[in-house]
């Protein structure tokens, strides 16, 4: 059974940093795509930073130069996904979700919510001005 478990959220002042982690497990082969989405209050869920099939990261414009996605696979069939968030702004306040997809549905839609089947429970990030 696939599981995605996020951690690392919290509250920071504007300009601060946070690092999110997500442990992905439960499948025997690597996901095609996995990454981070966020949903602010009253807003739609948006893709923030993801790894697609080519292995290179894709970022939404609003976080380029501030957020860095990375991953490791130190344990067999377990992937840990990270999101280093620097120079945080109040508009980064949201629930952050980890997502993964094992079919090609995400291939050309890496930042699209509907392209992903598996989701974590979310971790809250609050940035105070």
VEXDREN-2710 file (C-alpha; in Angstrom, 1 decimal):
% VEXDREN-2710
k/r/px/py/pz
1/UNK/0.0/0.0/0.0
2/UNK/1.4/3.3/-1.1
3/UNK/2.0/5.8/1.7
4/UNK/3.2/9.4/1.7
5/UNK/3.9/11.0/5.0
6/UNK/4.9/14.7/5.2
7/UNK/6.7/16.5/8.1
8/UNK/8.5/19.7/8.7
9/UNK/5.9/22.4/8.5
10/UNK/5.6/25.2/11.0
11/UNK/5.4/29.0/11.5
12/UNK/8.2/31.4/10.6
13/UNK/8.7/35.1/10.0
14/UNK/9.0/36.4/6.5
15/UNK/12.5/35.9/5.2
16/UNK/12.9/32.7/7.2
17/UNK/13.4/29.1/6.0
18/UNK/11.7/25.8/6.5
19/UNK/12.5/22.3/5.2
20/UNK/9.7/19.9/4.4
21/UNK/10.2/16.1/4.1
22/UNK/8.0/13.4/2.6
23/UNK/8.6/9.7/2.9
24/UNK/7.1/7.7/0.0
25/UNK/6.8/4.0/0.4
26/UNK/4.7/1.0/-0.7
27/UNK/5.7/0.4/-4.3
28/UNK/8.5/-1.7/-5.8
29/UNK/9.5/0.7/-8.5
30/UNK/10.2/4.4/-8.7
31/UNK/7.4/6.9/-9.3
32/UNK/7.2/8.6/-12.7
33/UNK/6.7/11.9/-10.9
34/UNK/6.7/13.1/-7.4
35/UNK/6.7/16.5/-5.8
36/UNK/5.1/19.2/-3.8
37/UNK/1.8/21.0/-4.1
38/UNK/0.2/23.6/-1.9
39/UNK/-3.2/25.0/-1.1
40/UNK/-3.9/28.3/0.5
41/UNK/-7.1/29.1/2.2
42/UNK/-9.8/29.6/-0.4
43/UNK/-7.5/28.8/-3.2
44/UNK/-7.0/25.9/-5.6
45/UNK/-4.2/23.4/-5.0
46/UNK/-1.2/24.4/-7.1
47/UNK/2.0/22.6/-8.1
48/UNK/5.1/24.1/-6.4
49/UNK/8.1/21.9/-7.2
50/UNK/8.2/18.4/-8.8
51/UNK/10.4/15.8/-10.3
52/UNK/9.1/14.5/-13.6
53/UNK/10.1/11.6/-15.8
54/UNK/13.3/13.2/-16.9
55/UNK/14.6/13.6/-13.4
56/UNK/15.0/17.3/-13.6
57/UNK/13.0/19.5/-11.2
58/UNK/10.2/21.8/-12.4
59/UNK/9.2/24.8/-10.3
60/UNK/6.3/27.2/-10.4
61/UNK/7.4/30.7/-11.2
62/UNK/6.6/32.2/-7.8
63/UNK/9.1/30.0/-6.0
64/UNK/12.0/29.9/-8.5
65/UNK/15.2/30.9/-6.8
66/UNK/13.8/30.5/-3.3
67/UNK/12.7/26.8/-3.1
68/UNK/14.8/23.7/-3.8
69/UNK/13.4/20.2/-4.3
70/UNK/15.6/17.2/-3.7
71/UNK/15.2/13.5/-3.1
72/UNK/17.1/10.4/-1.9
73/UNK/16.5/6.7/-2.2
74/UNK/18.8/5.4/0.6
75/UNK/16.5/2.6/1.4
76/UNK/15.1/0.1/-1.0
77/UNK/11.5/1.0/-2.2
78/UNK/11.5/4.1/0.0
79/UNK/12.0/7.6/-1.4
80/UNK/12.4/10.7/0.7
81/UNK/11.4/14.0/-0.9
82/UNK/12.5/17.3/0.5
83/UNK/11.5/20.9/-0.1
84/UNK/13.9/23.5/1.1
85/UNK/12.1/26.8/1.4
86/UNK/14.1/30.0/1.8
87/UNK/13.2/33.7/1.7
88/UNK/9.7/32.7/2.7
89/UNK/6.9/35.2/2.1
90/UNK/3.5/35.5/3.6
91/UNK/2.0/34.4/0.3
92/UNK/3.7/31.1/0.8
93/UNK/1.4/30.3/3.6
94/UNK/-0.5/27.2/2.7
95/UNK/-1.0/23.5/3.4
96/UNK/1.8/21.7/1.6
97/UNK/1.1/18.3/0.1
98/UNK/3.4/15.6/-1.2
99/UNK/2.2/13.8/-4.3
100/UNK/3.4/10.8/-6.4
101/UNK/2.3/9.1/-9.6
102/UNK/3.3/5.8/-11.0
103/UNK/1.7/6.1/-14.5
104/UNK/2.6/8.3/-17.4
105/UNK/-0.4/10.5/-16.7
106/UNK/1.9/13.0/-15.2
107/UNK/4.4/13.1/-18.0
108/UNK/3.5/16.4/-19.6
109/UNK/1.4/17.6/-16.6
110/UNK/3.9/17.6/-13.8
111/UNK/2.4/20.6/-12.0
112/UNK/-1.2/19.6/-12.5
113/UNK/-3.0/18.3/-9.5
114/UNK/-5.2/15.9/-11.4
115/UNK/-2.2/14.1/-12.8
116/UNK/-1.4/12.6/-9.4
117/UNK/-3.1/9.6/-7.7
118/UNK/-1.3/9.4/-4.4
119/UNK/-1.2/12.2/-1.8
120/UNK/0.0/12.8/1.7
121/UNK/-2.0/14.2/4.5
122/UNK/-0.4/17.7/4.3
123/UNK/1.7/19.9/6.5
124/UNK/0.9/23.5/7.4
125/UNK/3.3/26.3/6.6
126/UNK/2.5/29.7/8.0
127/UNK/4.7/32.8/7.2
128/UNK/4.1/35.9/9.3
129/UNK/4.8/39.3/7.9
END
